[in-house]
Amino acid sequence: MKKPIWIQGGTIIDPINNREEVADLYVNDGRIVENLSTEQKEKAFIIEAQDKIVSPGFIDINVSFCEPGGSHREGIRSGSKAAAAGGFTCVVAMPNTNPPCDTAGTIQFIKDAVERESIIKIMPSGCLTKAREGEFLASMGSLKKAGICAVTDSGRSLQNNALMERAAEYAKMFDLVVLDPCIDDNLTEGSSMNHGPTALKLGLRGSPRAAEDIMVSRNVILSTYSEARIHLQSISSAYSVEIIRRAKQRGVKITADTTPHHIFFTDDCIEGYDTRYKTNPPIREKSDIEALLEGLKDGTIDCIASNHRPYTRDEKDIEFDLAPAGIIGLETALPVVLDKLHFKNAFSLTEVVNLLSIMPSKVLNMKPPELSIGSEADLTVFDPNAQKSITEETLFSKSKNSPWLKSSLPGVVEATCVSGEVVFYKGKFPTVSI
């Protein structure tokens, strides 16, 4: 039996039940209950949540934990701690490991490691093609049986249209969503930032928006014909937003996400050649941010995903055009979203919770998290007004390739609770049940 939890005086935001009110919330034996007995209250772990938000736990559907094969960047243990510190109770791990997640054996290895090391829920995804090489489809049936929740080549968009068509059809057969980053390799070869005036001034080869727009259009067409669920990752282009909007109006089974860094930065930030800003797709311009914000507001863009890509200091500390593309984002996602959406663009806190919690679950066709009586207690307590200081010392991720270092943003996670157990509380990780 887990110790009861008594969350006192928080503002409960539960979008599934259209609930937003100040109230106490009780957890016993891993589930939300109507109340605790006097004896249970005396033994309960108390979280004082006055002026704080109590919400369903956040879900991130695009995370790289690099294990097996890259745990010097991030491992399941360190990645799960970073996720919990960011308020995430569940994440989808990308299959870009070494070896790649294209066999049932590798999936089982990850599930075993998660069981041993993780303090949150981690759902493995499987490769779309063997070894993520884009030549032969992976065995989706055996991967689904092994326990994957989606298929993707993670960071690599399948270039062969005929193969992508078959992949979509097989994914539909096994009730799997295809996650695609929508990048045309022929148009982006040798590029390191957004194609535009800043790239020209810096002497760097730019990646055009068309590289994304073309693949978004391809996926819309294939989803239209196959009725397969295709999810478009890390949307960054204004025209892609419009393509997705029109597709959804026609009832196409397309969903999409964007990242915190794509709604926060413009490519002017690269003028100092700081490789922490290098990502794929690249950070673009103000007009793209405006389109992404509009897409998030009207539901064209379904959710926020961090695209957490850890790299060591040595890997990033080289010439900009040679450095790997990737930004960590689990611990900064909430502060960035609060700053950009809530405080600067009038998104409500309920809308913020929807984008970080409810809508990601719907993309995966999961049961959305909720705070109903009897529901499993996966929840997050955060202070939207407190300032989070972002430094290497305050980040729990093993890698520190964050463009927000030395920044202060609103939004501090007070507690993260997974299956009725407090796994993060006031900057610390309980090592035993409390």
QUIZI-V138939 format. One record per backbone hydrogen bond with DSSP energy under -1.0 kcal/mol. CO is the residue of the C=O (numbers start at 1). NH is the residue of the N-H. E is the energy in kcal/mol with one decimal. If there is no record, write none. Layout:
BEGIN
co=CO nh=NH e=E
co=CO nh=NH e=E
END
This chain:
BEGIN
co=4 nh=45 e=-2.9
co=5 nh=27 e=-2.5
co=6 nh=47 e=-2.4
co=7 nh=25 e=-2.4
co=8 nh=49 e=-2.8
co=10 nh=23 e=-2.4
co=11 nh=54 e=-2.6
co=12 nh=21 e=-1.5
co=14 nh=17 e=-1.1
co=14 nh=19 e=-2.0
co=15 nh=18 e=-1.3
co=19 nh=14 e=-2.8
co=21 nh=12 e=-3.2
co=25 nh=7 e=-3.0
co=26 nh=33 e=-2.1
co=27 nh=5 e=-2.5
co=28 nh=31 e=-1.7
co=30 nh=377 e=-2.5
co=31 nh=28 e=-2.9
co=32 nh=374 e=-3.4
co=37 nh=41 e=-2.7
co=38 nh=42 e=-1.6
co=39 nh=43 e=-1.1
co=40 nh=44 e=-1.2
co=45 nh=6 e=-2.7
co=47 nh=8 e=-2.7
co=49 nh=52 e=-2.2
co=52 nh=11 e=-2.9
co=53 nh=382 e=-2.3
co=54 nh=13 e=-2.7
co=55 nh=380 e=-2.7
co=58 nh=89 e=-2.2
co=58 nh=90 e=-1.4
co=60 nh=92 e=-2.5
co=62 nh=308 e=-1.3
co=63 nh=94 e=-3.1
co=66 nh=70 e=-2.4
co=68 nh=98 e=-2.7
co=70 nh=73 e=-2.3
co=70 nh=74 e=-1.4
co=75 nh=79 e=-3.0
co=76 nh=80 e=-2.1
co=77 nh=81 e=-1.7
co=78 nh=82 e=-2.2
co=79 nh=83 e=-2.4
co=80 nh=84 e=-2.5
co=81 nh=85 e=-2.4
co=82 nh=86 e=-1.2
co=83 nh=88 e=-2.7
co=84 nh=87 e=-1.4
co=87 nh=58 e=-2.0
co=89 nh=121 e=-2.4
co=90 nh=60 e=-1.9
co=91 nh=123 e=-3.0
co=92 nh=63 e=-1.7
co=93 nh=125 e=-1.9
co=95 nh=97 e=-1.9
co=95 nh=101 e=-1.5
co=100 nh=102 e=-2.0
co=101 nh=127 e=-2.7
co=103 nh=107 e=-1.8
co=104 nh=108 e=-2.4
co=105 nh=109 e=-2.0
co=106 nh=110 e=-2.2
co=107 nh=111 e=-2.5
co=108 nh=112 e=-2.5
co=109 nh=113 e=-2.3
co=110 nh=114 e=-2.7
co=111 nh=115 e=-2.1
co=112 nh=116 e=-1.7
co=113 nh=117 e=-3.1
co=114 nh=118 e=-1.8
co=121 nh=91 e=-2.0
co=123 nh=93 e=-2.0
co=124 nh=149 e=-1.7
co=126 nh=152 e=-2.4
co=128 nh=138 e=-2.0
co=129 nh=132 e=-2.0
co=130 nh=133 e=-2.1
co=136 nh=130 e=-3.1
co=138 nh=140 e=-1.6
co=139 nh=143 e=-2.0
co=140 nh=144 e=-2.8
co=141 nh=145 e=-2.2
co=142 nh=146 e=-1.6
co=143 nh=148 e=-1.7
co=150 nh=126 e=-2.8
co=151 nh=179 e=-2.7
co=160 nh=164 e=-2.3
co=161 nh=165 e=-2.2
co=162 nh=166 e=-1.8
co=163 nh=167 e=-2.6
co=164 nh=168 e=-2.5
co=165 nh=169 e=-1.8
co=166 nh=170 e=-2.6
co=167 nh=171 e=-2.7
co=168 nh=172 e=-2.1
co=169 nh=173 e=-1.7
co=170 nh=174 e=-1.8
co=171 nh=176 e=-3.0
co=172 nh=175 e=-1.3
co=177 nh=151 e=-2.1
co=178 nh=231 e=-3.7
co=180 nh=233 e=-2.9
co=185 nh=189 e=-1.1
co=188 nh=191 e=-2.4
co=193 nh=207 e=-3.2
co=196 nh=200 e=-2.0
co=197 nh=201 e=-2.4
co=198 nh=202 e=-2.2
co=199 nh=203 e=-1.1
co=199 nh=204 e=-2.1
co=205 nh=192 e=-2.5
co=205 nh=193 e=-1.1
co=207 nh=195 e=-1.9
co=208 nh=211 e=-1.3
co=209 nh=212 e=-1.4
co=209 nh=213 e=-2.7
co=210 nh=214 e=-2.6
co=212 nh=216 e=-2.5
co=213 nh=217 e=-2.4
co=214 nh=218 e=-2.4
co=215 nh=219 e=-2.3
co=216 nh=220 e=-2.2
co=217 nh=221 e=-2.4
co=218 nh=222 e=-2.4
co=219 nh=223 e=-2.5
co=220 nh=224 e=-2.1
co=221 nh=225 e=-1.9
co=222 nh=226 e=-2.5
co=223 nh=227 e=-2.3
co=229 nh=178 e=-2.5
co=230 nh=255 e=-1.7
co=231 nh=180 e=-2.9
co=232 nh=257 e=-2.2
co=237 nh=241 e=-1.6
co=238 nh=242 e=-1.4
co=239 nh=243 e=-2.2
co=240 nh=244 e=-2.5
co=241 nh=245 e=-2.4
co=242 nh=246 e=-2.2
co=243 nh=247 e=-2.0
co=244 nh=248 e=-2.6
co=245 nh=249 e=-1.9
co=246 nh=250 e=-1.0
co=247 nh=252 e=-2.2
co=248 nh=251 e=-1.4
co=252 nh=254 e=-2.2
co=253 nh=230 e=-1.5
co=255 nh=232 e=-3.0
co=256 nh=302 e=-1.6
co=256 nh=303 e=-1.2
co=257 nh=235 e=-2.9
co=258 nh=305 e=-2.2
co=261 nh=265 e=-2.0
co=266 nh=269 e=-2.1
co=267 nh=270 e=-1.5
co=268 nh=271 e=-1.8
co=270 nh=273 e=-2.9
co=274 nh=277 e=-1.8
co=275 nh=278 e=-1.4
co=278 nh=326 e=-2.6
co=284 nh=267 e=-2.5
co=285 nh=289 e=-1.8
co=286 nh=290 e=-2.4
co=287 nh=291 e=-1.7
co=288 nh=292 e=-2.4
co=289 nh=293 e=-2.7
co=290 nh=294 e=-2.0
co=291 nh=295 e=-2.3
co=292 nh=296 e=-2.4
co=293 nh=297 e=-2.0
co=294 nh=298 e=-2.2
co=295 nh=300 e=-1.0
co=295 nh=301 e=-1.9
co=303 nh=258 e=-1.5
co=308 nh=64 e=-2.0
co=312 nh=316 e=-1.8
co=313 nh=317 e=-2.1
co=316 nh=318 e=-2.0
co=319 nh=322 e=-1.3
co=319 nh=323 e=-1.5
co=327 nh=309 e=-2.3
co=329 nh=333 e=-1.2
co=332 nh=336 e=-2.5
co=333 nh=337 e=-2.6
co=334 nh=338 e=-2.8
co=335 nh=339 e=-2.6
co=336 nh=340 e=-3.0
co=337 nh=341 e=-2.5
co=337 nh=342 e=-1.2
co=338 nh=343 e=-2.8
co=341 nh=347 e=-2.7
co=348 nh=352 e=-1.9
co=349 nh=353 e=-2.5
co=350 nh=354 e=-2.4
co=351 nh=355 e=-2.2
co=352 nh=356 e=-1.7
co=353 nh=357 e=-1.9
co=354 nh=359 e=-2.7
co=355 nh=304 e=-1.9
co=356 nh=59 e=-3.0
co=357 nh=361 e=-1.0
co=358 nh=362 e=-1.4
co=359 nh=363 e=-1.9
co=360 nh=364 e=-1.3
co=361 nh=366 e=-3.0
co=362 nh=365 e=-1.0
co=372 nh=375 e=-2.0
co=375 nh=32 e=-2.6
co=376 nh=378 e=-1.9
co=377 nh=420 e=-2.5
co=378 nh=57 e=-2.1
co=379 nh=417 e=-3.0
co=380 nh=55 e=-2.9
co=381 nh=414 e=-2.7
co=381 nh=415 e=-1.9
co=382 nh=53 e=-3.4
co=383 nh=412 e=-2.2
co=386 nh=411 e=-3.2
co=388 nh=409 e=-2.1
co=390 nh=406 e=-2.9
co=400 nh=402 e=-2.6
co=401 nh=328 e=-1.6
co=402 nh=405 e=-1.1
co=404 nh=407 e=-1.6
co=407 nh=390 e=-3.0
co=409 nh=388 e=-4.1
co=412 nh=383 e=-3.0
co=414 nh=426 e=-2.8
co=415 nh=381 e=-2.8
co=416 nh=423 e=-2.3
co=416 nh=424 e=-1.4
co=417 nh=379 e=-2.0
co=418 nh=421 e=-1.4
co=421 nh=418 e=-2.7
co=424 nh=416 e=-2.2
co=425 nh=428 e=-1.3
co=428 nh=425 e=-2.7
END
